[in-house]
Amino acid sequence: MPELPEIYNISEQLNKEIVSLTITEVVVNQEKSINQPIDVFQASLVEQEIISVTSIGKWIIINLKSRDRILINLGMGGDLLYNQEIPEKKHQALIKFNNGYLLSFRFWWFGSIHFVEYGKIHDMTNKLGQDIFRDSISKKQFLSLFVSRKGSLKSFLLSQKNIAGIGNYYIHDIFFKAKINPLKKINELSTRKLGILYDVIINEFLDSISKRGAHYELDIYNNHGEFVANNVAYKEGQLCICGSVIKKVKTGSTSSYFCPKCQK
Ligand SMILES: [Zn+2]
């Protein structure tokens, strides 16, 4: 599932490629992916000019000259490719441009391509917390999110309402590098520790963005990223750098990988 670094990378690549292009044709093979009837959706997009592409958390935002927007979420994962050819693999939608190129959408599960008219609120993105990069959240702002909060730290970080973009792949090594046990509750952590957590998240995401995202995800040119989370993530039973055995524990509806010696 793509998280902040992959979506940031894809939106930056799109911003280089599709700005000033006009949409000439839209093909939808899976109506569940869009938020309007197919004919209305096609009419909404065709002849629209792109002025910029950005992102918030796991959402890609295509800004149109009309000030309408196209909001894209790859859901559990998928390919969003920029190409001259229509892909042979099954795809759920195509957006064609006046330069002969097209964007193809292939979702592994359901993804979303939503059209949002200027002035209208899009419920799913409206409920998101800030994006730690795009919104340049400072350490002070980050710390203020935790004031008088209780409950699981991991659930808090994964909830997109609090901070947008952190997901299940990066979280294990983030906790490892911050030396935080994934079972910790927010009120058990000192301000100093939460400050370290902020630094680790920023560094981890910067590192991944510089490597064009996680190794199992594709960018718009059909290339894999080069970032690998390799401290404790998905390494149950293997040895930590300290020599202890990495454990896997259930944390709510997800699992956590951690080193019981390094992460107190
Ligand atoms: Zn260890």
Residues whose N, C-alpha, C, O or C-beta is under 5 A from the ligand:
A	BS01	ZN	C240 I241 C242 S244 C259 K261 C262
